[in-house]
Amino acid sequence: MKKDTHPDYHMINVKMTNGTIIQMRSTWGEEGKEMALDVDPTTHPAWTGGHQRLMDTGGRVSKFKEKFKGFGF
């Protein structure tokens, strides 16, 4: 195996949105640095079962619904 081909893994602190800190190995940053997450498994709808609301920016959702109204969207 070639030398110096693998990244340096080290321990970092990951701060979840609720304030809890988890230690994990990563290639991000330096040893002991803290990464603050904006979205994590405790808040994201994909893991919590929540529902997202559609934001109608510039009428895109309205245009889509008008174009495909016969399909039941």
C-alpha positions in Angstrom: 0.0 0.0 0.0 1.3 3.5 -0.9 2.3 5.8 2.0 0.5 9.1 2.5 -2.5 8.2 0.4 -5.1 8.1 3.2 -6.4 11.2 4.9 -5.5 11.9 8.5 -8.4 10.8 10.8 -8.6 12.5 14.2 -11.2 13.2 16.9 -13.4 16.2 16.6 -16.4 17.5 18.6 -19.7 17.7 16.7 -22.3 20.1 18.3 -25.8 19.1 17.5 -28.6 21.7 17.1 -29.9 20.9 20.6 -26.5 21.7 22.2 -25.2 18.2 22.8 -21.7 17.5 21.8 -20.6 14.1 20.3 -17.0 13.1 19.6 -16.3 11.3 16.4 -13.5 10.6 14.0 -13.2 12.8 10.9 -10.9 14.2 8.3 -12.5 17.7 8.8 -10.5 20.4 10.6 -7.9 19.6 13.2 -7.8 17.5 16.3 -10.2 18.8 18.9 -12.0 21.3 16.7 -15.8 21.8 17.0 -18.2 21.5 14.1 -21.6 23.1 14.7 -24.4 21.5 12.7 -27.4 23.4 11.3 -29.4 20.2 10.5 -28.9 16.9 12.3 -30.8 13.6 12.8 -32.6 15.1 15.9 -34.3 17.9 13.8 -34.4 16.8 10.1 -37.8 15.7 8.8 -36.3 12.7 7.1 -35.4 11.2 10.5 -38.1 12.6 12.7 -41.1 11.9 10.4 -42.0 15.6 10.1 -43.4 17.3 7.0 -41.8 20.1 5.0 -43.8 23.0 3.7 -43.4 24.2 0.2 -42.2 27.8 -0.1 -43.7 29.4 -3.2 -40.8 31.5 -4.3 -41.5 33.5 -7.5 -44.7 31.5 -8.1 -42.9 28.3 -9.2 -45.2 26.0 -7.2 -48.2 27.8 -8.5 -46.9 27.5 -12.1 -46.3 23.8 -11.6 -49.7 23.1 -10.1 -51.4 25.1 -13.0 -49.4 23.2 -15.6 -50.1 19.7 -14.2 -53.5 20.3 -12.6 -55.1 17.5 -14.5 -52.7 14.9 -12.9 -53.9 15.5 -9.3 -50.9 17.5 -8.0 
